[in-house]
């Protein structure tokens, strides 16, 4: 985050602060390197139960395909952390509803027209 004088504040989460042996307010030196092997895109595969549901709901499939890669990645990450069958079914119903073009809330945001 810019400070205003050309310098920046860098907020480190707990594990990074622990690894750097630093506390809030400390100065840290860091090195940034470009990762030429990084590939953008979803880190989690489409769960089979979601793939089947999209196959059975053409409008939801069409809207899913038109979502930005970052939005798809966000949804797949969310699905990957669901633990119970009840949570999967509940969230699948919500996802299909909003992806089918109905207005609603899913994943803490308002969806309109499938996006």
DSSP file (Angstrom, degrees, kcal/mol; ACC not computed):
  #  RESIDUE AA STRUCTURE BP1 BP2  ACC     N-H-->O    O-->H-N    N-H-->O    O-->H-N    TCO  KAPPA ALPHA  PHI   PSI    X-CA   Y-CA   Z-CA
    1    1 A X              0   0    0      0, 0.0     8,-3.4     0, 0.0     2,-0.0   0.000 360.0 360.0 360.0 130.1    0.0    0.0    0.0
    2    2 A X  B     -A    8   0A   0      6,-0.2     6,-0.3     1,-0.1     8,-0.0  -0.349 360.0-161.0 -64.0 139.5    1.5    3.4   -1.0
    3    3 A X        -     0   0    0      4,-2.7     5,-0.1    -2,-0.0    -1,-0.1   0.797  42.8-112.2 -87.1 -33.9    2.6    5.6    2.0
    4    4 A X  S    S+     0   0    0      3,-0.7     4,-0.1     0, 0.0    -2,-0.1   0.197 103.3  76.6 120.4 -13.7    2.6    8.8   -0.1
    5    5 A X  S    S-     0   0    0      2,-0.2     3,-0.1     0, 0.0    -3,-0.0   0.147 120.9 -85.4-111.5  17.6    6.3    9.5   -0.1
    6    6 A X  S    S+     0   0    0      1,-0.4     2,-0.2     0, 0.0    -4,-0.0   0.287 102.5 102.1  95.7 -10.2    7.3    6.9   -2.7
    7    7 A X        -     0   0    0     -6,-0.0    -4,-2.7     0, 0.0    -3,-0.7  -0.530  59.1-140.5-100.1 173.1    7.6    4.1   -0.2
    8    8 A X  B     -A    2   0A   0     -6,-0.3     2,-0.4    -2,-0.2    -6,-0.2  -0.943   8.8-132.4-134.5 151.3    5.0    1.3    0.5
    9    9 A X        -     0   0    0     -8,-3.4     2,-0.5    -2,-0.3     0, 0.0  -0.879  21.9-158.6 -95.6 137.1    3.6   -0.6    3.4
   10   10 A X        -     0   0    0     -2,-0.4     2,-0.6     2,-0.0    -2,-0.0  -0.975   6.9-147.4-118.1 119.0    3.5   -4.3    2.9
   11   11 A X        -     0   0    0     -2,-0.5     2,-0.4    13,-0.1    13,-0.0  -0.765  15.2-162.6 -88.9 120.5    1.0   -6.2    5.0
   12   12 A X        -     0   0    0     -2,-0.6     2,-0.1     2,-0.0    12,-0.0  -0.860  13.1-131.0-104.7 134.7    2.3   -9.7    5.8
   13   13 A X    >>  -     0   0    0     -2,-0.4     4,-2.4     1,-0.1     3,-0.6  -0.334  39.6 -88.3 -76.8 168.1    0.0  -12.5    7.1
   14   14 A X  H 3> S+     0   0    0      1,-0.2     4,-2.7     2,-0.2     5,-0.2   0.845 123.9  47.8 -47.1 -54.3    1.0  -14.5   10.2
   15   15 A X  H 3> S+     0   0    0      1,-0.2     4,-2.5     2,-0.2    -1,-0.2   0.871 113.5  49.1 -60.6 -35.7    3.1  -17.3    8.6
   16   16 A X  H <> S+     0   0    0     -3,-0.6     4,-1.9     2,-0.2    -1,-0.2   0.900 111.7  48.7 -70.0 -39.2    5.1  -14.7    6.5
   17   17 A X  H  X>S+     0   0    0     -4,-2.4     5,-2.4     2,-0.2     4,-0.5   0.918 112.4  49.4 -64.4 -41.1    5.7  -12.6    9.6
   18   18 A X  H ><5S+     0   0    0     -4,-2.7     3,-0.9    -5,-0.2    -2,-0.2   0.932 111.1  48.8 -61.9 -45.5    6.8  -15.7   11.5
   19   19 A X  H 3<5S+     0   0    0     -4,-2.5    -1,-0.2     1,-0.3    -2,-0.2   0.835 115.9  43.5 -64.8 -32.3    9.1  -16.8    8.7
   20   20 A X  H 3<5S-     0   0    0     -4,-1.9    -1,-0.3    -5,-0.1    -2,-0.2   0.444 106.7-128.2 -92.1   0.4   10.7  -13.3    8.5
   21   21 A X  T <<5 +     0   0    0     -3,-0.9     2,-0.3    -4,-0.5    -3,-0.2   0.924  64.5 133.0  53.2  48.3   10.8  -13.1   12.3
   22   22 A X      < -     0   0    0     -5,-2.4     2,-0.3    -6,-0.1    -1,-0.2  -0.840  44.6-152.3-128.0 163.9    9.0   -9.7   12.2
   23   23 A X    >   -     0   0    0     -2,-0.3     3,-2.3    -3,-0.1     0, 0.0  -0.833  47.1 -68.1-125.9 164.2    6.2   -8.0   13.9
   24   24 A X  T 3  S+     0   0    0     -2,-0.3     3,-0.1     1,-0.3    -1,-0.1  -0.315 123.9  26.6 -54.1 134.8    3.8   -5.3   12.7
   25   25 A X  T 3  S+     0   0    0      1,-0.4    -1,-0.3    -3,-0.0     2,-0.1   0.187  93.2 123.0  95.5 -16.0    5.7   -2.0   12.3
   26   26 A X    <   -     0   0    0     -3,-2.3     2,-0.4     1,-0.1    -1,-0.4  -0.418  62.5-121.7 -74.9 153.7    9.1   -3.8   11.6
   27   27 A X        -     0   0    0     -3,-0.1     2,-0.4    -2,-0.1    -4,-0.1  -0.787  31.4-173.0 -91.5 140.0   11.0   -3.1    8.4
   28   28 A X        -     0   0    0     -2,-0.4     2,-0.4    -6,-0.0    -8,-0.0  -0.979  18.9-137.4-131.8 146.9   11.8   -6.1    6.3
   29   29 A X        -     0   0    0     -2,-0.4     2,-0.3     2,-0.0    -2,-0.0  -0.837  29.3-179.2 -97.4 140.2   13.9   -6.5    3.2
   30   30 A X        -     0   0    0     -2,-0.4     2,-0.4     2,-0.0    -2,-0.0  -0.948  21.2-142.3-139.6 162.1   12.4   -8.6    0.4
   31   31 A X        -     0   0    0     -2,-0.3     2,-0.5     2,-0.0    -2,-0.0  -0.981  11.8-157.4-124.9 134.7   13.3   -9.9   -3.0
   32   32 A X        -     0   0    0     -2,-0.4     2,-0.4     2,-0.0    -2,-0.0  -0.951  11.8-177.7-115.7 131.1   10.9  -10.2   -5.9
   33   33 A X        -     0   0    0     -2,-0.5     2,-0.4     2,-0.0    -2,-0.0  -0.965  28.8-117.1-126.6 145.1   11.6  -12.6   -8.8
   34   34 A X        -     0   0    0     -2,-0.4     2,-0.9     1,-0.0     3,-0.1  -0.660  21.0-144.7 -79.2 130.1    9.5  -13.2  -11.9
   35   35 A X    >   -     0   0    0     -2,-0.4     3,-1.4     1,-0.2    -1,-0.0  -0.821  16.0-176.0 -98.1  98.0    8.2  -16.7  -12.1
   36   36 A X  T 3  S+     0   0    0     -2,-0.9    -1,-0.2     1,-0.3    -2,-0.0   0.636  81.2  57.6 -70.8 -13.3    8.3  -17.5  -15.9
   37   37 A X  T 3  S+     0   0    0     -3,-0.1    -1,-0.3     2,-0.1     2,-0.1   0.482  77.1 118.8 -95.1  -3.3    6.7  -20.9  -15.3
   38   38 A X    <   -     0   0    0     -3,-1.4     2,-0.5     1,-0.0    -4,-0.0  -0.411  46.7-163.7 -63.7 134.3    3.6  -19.5  -13.6
   39   39 A X        -     0   0    0     -2,-0.1    -2,-0.1     2,-0.1    -1,-0.0  -0.988  12.2-134.2-123.9 126.6    0.4  -20.3  -15.5
   40   40 A X        +     0   0    0     -2,-0.5     2,-0.2     3,-0.0    29,-0.0  -0.260  56.5  75.5 -70.3 160.7   -2.8  -18.4  -14.9
   41   41 A X  S    S-     0   0    0     -2,-0.0    -2,-0.1    28,-0.0    29,-0.0  -0.549  83.8 -25.1 125.1 174.1   -6.1  -20.2  -14.4
   42   42 A X        -     0   0    0     -2,-0.2    31,-0.1     1,-0.1     4,-0.1  -0.252  38.8-161.3 -59.0 137.5   -8.0  -22.3  -12.0
   43   43 A X  S    S+     0   0    0     30,-0.1     2,-0.4     2,-0.1    -1,-0.1   0.681  77.6  60.1 -88.3 -22.0   -6.0  -24.2   -9.4
   44   44 A X  S    S-     0   0    0     29,-0.1    32,-0.1     1,-0.0    33,-0.1  -0.879  86.0-122.9-110.6 138.2   -8.9  -26.5   -8.6
   45   45 A X        -     0   0    0     -2,-0.4     2,-0.5     1,-0.1    -2,-0.1  -0.329  39.8 -90.7 -71.2 160.5  -10.5  -28.8  -11.1
   46   46 A X        -     0   0    0      1,-0.1    -1,-0.1    -4,-0.1     5,-0.0  -0.610  49.2-117.0 -69.5 123.1  -14.3  -28.6  -11.8
   47   47 A X    >>  -     0   0    0     -2,-0.5     4,-2.4     1,-0.1     3,-1.0  -0.339  18.2-121.9 -61.2 143.3  -15.8  -31.0   -9.3
   48   48 A X  H 3> S+     0   0    0      1,-0.3     4,-2.6     2,-0.2     5,-0.2   0.871 112.2  56.5 -54.5 -39.2  -17.7  -33.8  -11.1
   49   49 A X  H 3> S+     0   0    0      1,-0.2     4,-1.3     2,-0.2    -1,-0.3   0.815 110.7  44.2 -65.6 -29.0  -20.9  -33.0   -9.4
   50   50 A X  H <> S+     0   0    0     -3,-1.0     4,-2.4     2,-0.2    -2,-0.2   0.870 111.3  53.5 -80.1 -39.5  -20.7  -29.4  -10.7
   51   51 A X  H  X S+     0   0    0     -4,-2.4     4,-1.8     2,-0.2    -2,-0.2   0.919 110.4  47.2 -59.7 -45.7  -19.7  -30.6  -14.2
   52   52 A X  H  X S+     0   0    0     -4,-2.6     4,-1.6     1,-0.2    -1,-0.2   0.925 111.4  51.2 -62.8 -45.0  -22.7  -32.9  -14.4
   53   53 A X  H  X S+     0   0    0     -4,-1.3     4,-0.6    -5,-0.2    -2,-0.2   0.890 109.4  50.2 -61.8 -39.7  -25.1  -30.1  -13.2
   54   54 A X  H >< S+     0   0    0     -4,-2.4     3,-0.6     1,-0.2     7,-0.5   0.856 106.6  55.7 -66.5 -34.0  -23.7  -27.7  -15.8
   55   55 A X  H 3< S+     0   0    0     -4,-1.8    -1,-0.2     1,-0.2    -2,-0.2   0.858 109.6  46.5 -64.1 -34.9  -24.3  -30.3  -18.5
   56   56 A X  H 3< S+     0   0    0     -4,-1.6     2,-0.4     1,-0.2    -1,-0.2   0.534 110.9  55.1 -85.8  -6.6  -27.9  -30.5  -17.4
   57   57 A X    <X  -     0   0    0     -3,-0.6     4,-2.4    -4,-0.6     3,-0.2  -0.781  64.2-177.0-128.8  86.7  -28.4  -26.7  -17.3
   58   58 A X  H  > S+     0   0    0     -2,-0.4     4,-2.6     1,-0.2     5,-0.2   0.849  83.0  50.2 -56.9 -40.2  -27.4  -25.2  -20.7
   59   59 A X  H  > S+     0   0    0      2,-0.2     4,-2.5     1,-0.2    -1,-0.2   0.910 111.7  48.7 -66.5 -40.1  -28.0  -21.5  -19.7
   60   60 A X  H  > S+     0   0    0     -3,-0.2     4,-2.6     2,-0.2    -2,-0.2   0.907 111.5  50.6 -63.8 -41.0  -25.9  -22.0  -16.5
   61   61 A X  H  X S+     0   0    0     -4,-2.4     4,-2.4    -7,-0.5    -2,-0.2   0.918 110.7  49.2 -61.1 -44.7  -23.2  -23.7  -18.7
   62   62 A X  H  X S+     0   0    0     -4,-2.6     4,-1.3     1,-0.2    -2,-0.2   0.931 114.0  44.7 -62.6 -46.1  -23.2  -20.8  -21.1
   63   63 A X  H  X S+     0   0    0     -4,-2.5     4,-0.7    36,-0.3    -1,-0.2   0.867 111.0  54.4 -67.7 -35.8  -23.0  -18.2  -18.3
   64   64 A X  H >< S+     0   0    0     -4,-2.6     3,-1.0     1,-0.2    -1,-0.2   0.931 107.9  50.4 -60.4 -44.9  -20.2  -20.2  -16.6
   65   65 A X  H 3< S+     0   0    0     -4,-2.4    -1,-0.2     1,-0.3    -2,-0.2   0.792 109.2  51.7 -65.4 -27.5  -18.2  -20.2  -19.8
   66   66 A X  H 3< S+     0   0    0     -4,-1.3    -1,-0.3    -5,-0.2    -2,-0.2   0.555  86.0 106.1 -89.2  -6.2  -18.6  -16.4  -20.1
   67   67 A X  S << S-     0   0    0     -3,-1.0    48,-0.1    -4,-0.7    -3,-0.0  -0.391  83.4 -99.8 -66.3 150.2  -17.4  -15.7  -16.5
   68   68 A X     >  -     0   0    0      1,-0.1     4,-2.4    -2,-0.1     3,-0.4  -0.344  31.4-112.6 -64.7 152.3  -13.9  -14.3  -16.3
   69   69 A X  H  > S+     0   0    0      1,-0.2     4,-2.5     2,-0.2     5,-0.2   0.861 118.4  55.1 -55.5 -35.4  -11.2  -16.8  -15.4
   70   70 A X  H  > S+     0   0    0      2,-0.2     4,-2.0     1,-0.2    -1,-0.2   0.882 108.3  47.5 -68.4 -35.8  -10.7  -15.1  -12.1
   71   71 A X  H  > S+     0   0    0     -3,-0.4     4,-2.3     2,-0.2    -2,-0.2   0.909 112.4  49.3 -70.2 -41.3  -14.4  -15.5  -11.2
   72   72 A X  H  X S+     0   0    0     -4,-2.4     4,-2.7     1,-0.2     5,-0.2   0.925 110.9  50.8 -60.3 -43.5  -14.3  -19.1  -12.3
   73   73 A X  H  X S+     0   0    0     -4,-2.5     4,-2.3    -5,-0.2    -1,-0.2   0.899 108.9  51.5 -60.4 -41.7  -11.2  -19.6  -10.1
   74   74 A X  H  X S+     0   0    0     -4,-2.0     4,-2.0     2,-0.2    -1,-0.2   0.911 111.8  46.2 -62.8 -44.0  -13.0  -18.0   -7.2
   75   75 A X  H  X S+     0   0    0     -4,-2.3     4,-2.7     2,-0.2    -2,-0.2   0.926 113.1  48.8 -65.6 -45.3  -16.0  -20.3   -7.5
   76   76 A X  H  X S+     0   0    0     -4,-2.7     4,-2.1     1,-0.2    -2,-0.2   0.869 110.5  50.9 -64.9 -36.3  -13.9  -23.5   -7.9
   77   77 A X  H  X S+     0   0    0     -4,-2.3     4,-0.9    -5,-0.2    -1,-0.2   0.914 110.7  49.8 -64.8 -42.0  -11.7  -22.5   -4.9
   78   78 A X  H >< S+     0   0    0     -4,-2.0     3,-0.9     1,-0.2     4,-0.3   0.939 111.6  47.8 -61.2 -47.9  -14.9  -22.0   -2.9
   79   79 A X  H >< S+     0   0    0     -4,-2.7     3,-1.5     1,-0.2    -1,-0.2   0.869 104.4  61.1 -61.3 -36.7  -16.3  -25.4   -4.0
   80   80 A X  H 3< S+     0   0    0     -4,-2.1    -1,-0.2     1,-0.3    -2,-0.2   0.751 103.2  51.4 -64.1 -23.5  -13.0  -27.1   -3.2
   81   81 A X  T << S+     0   0    0     -3,-0.9     2,-0.3    -4,-0.9    -1,-0.3   0.426  80.2 111.7 -96.4   1.9  -13.3  -26.1    0.5
   82   82 A X    <   -     0   0    0     -3,-1.5     3,-0.0    -4,-0.3    -3,-0.0  -0.604  42.8-177.6 -74.8 133.1  -16.9  -27.5    1.0
   83   83 A X        +     0   0    0     -2,-0.3     2,-0.2     1,-0.0    -1,-0.1   0.839  52.1  58.0-102.9 -40.7  -16.8  -30.4    3.3
   84   84 A X  S  > S-     0   0    0      1,-0.1     4,-2.0     4,-0.0     5,-0.1  -0.595  73.9-126.4 -99.2 156.8  -20.2  -31.9    3.7
   85   85 A X  H  > S+     0   0    0     -2,-0.2     4,-2.6     1,-0.2     5,-0.2   0.867 112.9  56.2 -62.3 -37.3  -22.6  -33.3    1.2
   86   86 A X  H  > S+     0   0    0      1,-0.2     4,-2.6     2,-0.2    -1,-0.2   0.909 107.0  48.5 -62.1 -42.7  -25.3  -30.9    2.5
   87   87 A X  H  > S+     0   0    0      2,-0.2     4,-2.5     1,-0.2     5,-0.2   0.896 111.3  50.5 -65.4 -39.6  -23.0  -27.9    1.9
   88   88 A X  H  X S+     0   0    0     -4,-2.0     4,-2.5     2,-0.2    -2,-0.2   0.944 113.0  45.1 -62.7 -47.5  -22.3  -29.1   -1.6
   89   89 A X  H  X S+     0   0    0     -4,-2.6     4,-2.2     2,-0.2    -2,-0.2   0.914 114.2  48.9 -63.3 -43.3  -25.9  -29.5   -2.5
   90   90 A X  H  X S+     0   0    0     -4,-2.6     4,-1.8     1,-0.2    -1,-0.2   0.924 116.3  42.1 -62.4 -46.2  -26.9  -26.2   -1.0
   91   91 A X  H  X S+     0   0    0     -4,-2.5     4,-2.6     2,-0.2    -1,-0.2   0.811 110.5  56.4 -74.8 -30.0  -24.2  -24.3   -2.8
   92   92 A X  H  X S+     0   0    0     -4,-2.5     4,-2.8    -5,-0.2     5,-0.2   0.929 107.7  49.1 -63.6 -44.6  -24.7  -26.2   -6.0
   93   93 A X  H  X S+     0   0    0     -4,-2.2     4,-2.0     1,-0.2    -2,-0.2   0.916 113.2  46.8 -61.0 -43.3  -28.4  -25.0   -6.0
   94   94 A X  H  X S+     0   0    0     -4,-1.8     4,-2.3     2,-0.2     5,-0.3   0.922 113.0  49.0 -64.0 -44.2  -27.3  -21.4   -5.3
   95   95 A X  H  X S+     0   0    0     -4,-2.6     4,-2.8     1,-0.2     5,-0.2   0.931 112.1  47.4 -62.5 -46.7  -24.7  -21.5   -8.0
   96   96 A X  H  X S+     0   0    0     -4,-2.8     4,-1.5     1,-0.2    -1,-0.2   0.874 109.9  54.9 -64.1 -36.0  -27.1  -23.0  -10.6
   97   97 A X  H  <>S+     0   0    0     -4,-2.0     5,-1.7    -5,-0.2    -2,-0.2   0.963 115.0  36.8 -61.1 -51.8  -29.7  -20.4   -9.7
   98   98 A X  H ><5S+     0   0    0     -4,-2.3     3,-1.3     1,-0.2    16,-0.5   0.869 116.2  52.8 -73.5 -34.6  -27.5  -17.4  -10.3
   99   99 A X  H 3<5S+     0   0    0     -4,-2.8   -36,-0.3     1,-0.3    -1,-0.2   0.758 101.2  62.4 -70.8 -21.9  -25.7  -18.9  -13.3
  100  100 A X  T 3<5S-     0   0    0     -4,-1.5    -1,-0.3    -5,-0.2    -2,-0.2   0.505 127.3 -98.5 -79.5  -3.3  -29.1  -19.6  -14.9
  101  101 A X  T < 5S+     0   0    0     -3,-1.3    12,-0.8     1,-0.4     2,-0.3   0.393  80.3 132.8 105.9  -2.8  -29.7  -15.9  -14.9
  102  102 A X      < -     0   0    0     -5,-1.7    -1,-0.4    10,-0.1    12,-0.2  -0.615  60.6-112.6 -81.6 141.5  -31.8  -15.4  -11.8
  103  103 A X        +     0   0    0     -2,-0.3     2,-0.3     9,-0.1     9,-0.2  -0.447  61.0 115.4 -70.2 144.5  -30.8  -12.6   -9.5
  104  104 A X  E     -B  111   0B   0      7,-1.7     7,-3.2    -2,-0.1     2,-0.4  -0.979  60.6 -81.1 175.2-179.4  -29.5  -13.7   -6.1
  105  105 A X  E     +B  110   0B   0     -2,-0.3     2,-0.3     5,-0.2     5,-0.2  -0.903  41.8 161.7-110.3 136.3  -26.6  -13.9   -3.7
  106  106 A X  E >   +B  109   0B   0      3,-2.2     3,-0.9    -2,-0.4    -2,-0.1  -0.950  68.3   1.9-152.5 132.1  -23.9  -16.4   -3.9
  107  107 A X  T 3  S-     0   0    0     -2,-0.3     3,-0.1     1,-0.2    -1,-0.0   0.847 129.6 -57.1  59.1  37.1  -20.5  -16.4   -2.3
  108  108 A X  T 3  S+     0   0    0      1,-0.2     2,-0.3     0, 0.0    -1,-0.2   0.674 117.4  93.1  74.9  17.9  -21.2  -13.0   -0.6
  109  109 A X  E <  S-B  106   0B   0     -3,-0.9    -3,-2.2     2,-0.0     2,-0.4  -0.968  76.2-108.5-140.6 157.4  -22.0  -11.1   -3.7
  110  110 A X  E     -B  105   0B   0     -2,-0.3     2,-0.4    -5,-0.2    -5,-0.2  -0.690  30.7-158.7 -83.7 134.9  -25.0  -10.1   -5.8
  111  111 A X  E     -B  104   0B   0     -7,-3.2    -7,-1.7    -2,-0.4     2,-0.4  -0.946  10.4-178.4-115.2 136.4  -25.4  -11.9   -9.1
  112  112 A X    >   -     0   0    0     -2,-0.4     3,-1.3    -9,-0.2   -10,-0.1  -0.999  68.2  -4.4-135.6 131.5  -27.5  -10.5  -11.9
  113  113 A X  T 3  S-     0   0    0    -12,-0.8   -11,-0.1    -2,-0.4    -1,-0.1   0.840 129.7 -53.2  56.8  37.3  -28.0  -12.1  -15.3
  114  114 A X  T 3         0   0    0    -16,-0.5    -1,-0.2   -12,-0.2   -16,-0.1   0.560 360.0 360.0  81.5   8.7  -25.6  -15.0  -14.6
  115  115 A X    <         0   0    0     -3,-1.3    -2,-0.2   -14,-0.1   -16,-0.1   0.359 360.0 360.0-141.1 360.0  -22.6  -12.9  -13.6
